[in-house]
């Protein structure tokens, strides 16, 4: 039996046979109910964390406790989950209305996490960001977590008073890289970079990865361990190749000069920010216009022409794979997988021919879209079909 314990002590149970007999509408209703139950449980956990926090801060309490340790010991959480739970509790203390929505089961813990990150990233503009909480609470009950995250980014942009320069400086101070070796002898890297540095690192890895992919070298095309994405495996090899300063081959450091690609509209670059400003890296991270101007002083300017002028964006059947110019064009069009509501970043996607190459499809912009691994498999192995409206780039995914 599968038993779901609900905060109000009511219980819902169903056998595996019951689930196996469900129609699609019944499954959807079951998922909606489960989401609401999980939201109420999350609200209950937040209330318990708040009480723990009050006990921690009470100097007269007979027992001194550490909130995170209590959540690990008695809540069954990992230390990372415990820190997230504490962050949610503190966010709800600032925005009690979203806590009430969570208790009512009409938003999710993921939405609270997104709001937590927004409060953290607001920096000196925190008060301006907090003034938008009533509208954000309403948005958290009507938008998906991905859409809500986009809304938070827009509110952060609207709340900035210094073109994001102080935020970038904070991000630079938070840039770090840690290395360690686990018990199995595997070498690990973990860190974070400010948007400009991160884009440079990503560009070196991605460019070297493309060269490895097209090199035809058998050692770069191996069966990877279960659970490892082939592209992630190739990125690891690309990082090693890019750092190999002794190499004189195409994959050596001499061919891996960092390329920082940013997207900015001409009006912002010449006159400063405006309501429709675009100033971001290819990974979708906003950076100050002044920083882009500084980069432009020492950069080779490569215009991305989406109308087919200046660079050969449509190559028909002369090439099997997307060209570097086409990939730059896609970077300007997409920040994520082309499938609606999929938030996998563009650089973790593969360029897919809608009309398959082997069926005579052309390597043109209007016949290609970036797809994440999951949706790429759904199209090829799962039998789903794609259609693209060229004028809007809207993608329709049709099940088999």
Protein Blocks (a to p, Z undefined) as FASTA:
>chain_A
ZZdddfklpacdddfklmmmpcfklmmmmmmmmmmmmmmmmmmmmmmmmmmmmmmmmmkb
mbdcdfklmmmmmnopafklmmmmmmmmmmmmmmmmlmmmmmnopacfklmmmmmmmmmm
nmmmlmmmmmmmmmmmmmmmmbcfklmmmmmmmmmmmmpcnlommmmmmmmmmgccdddd
dfkopacddddddfklmmmmmmmmmmmmmmmmmnopaklmccddehiafklmmmmmmmmm
mmmmkbcbfklmklmcccddddddfklmmnopcfklccddfkopacdfklmmmmmmmccc
ddddfkopoiafbgojmbfbdcfklmmmmmmmpmbdfbghiabdfklcccddfbafklop
acdfklgccddfklmmmmmmnopacdddfknopacdddZZ
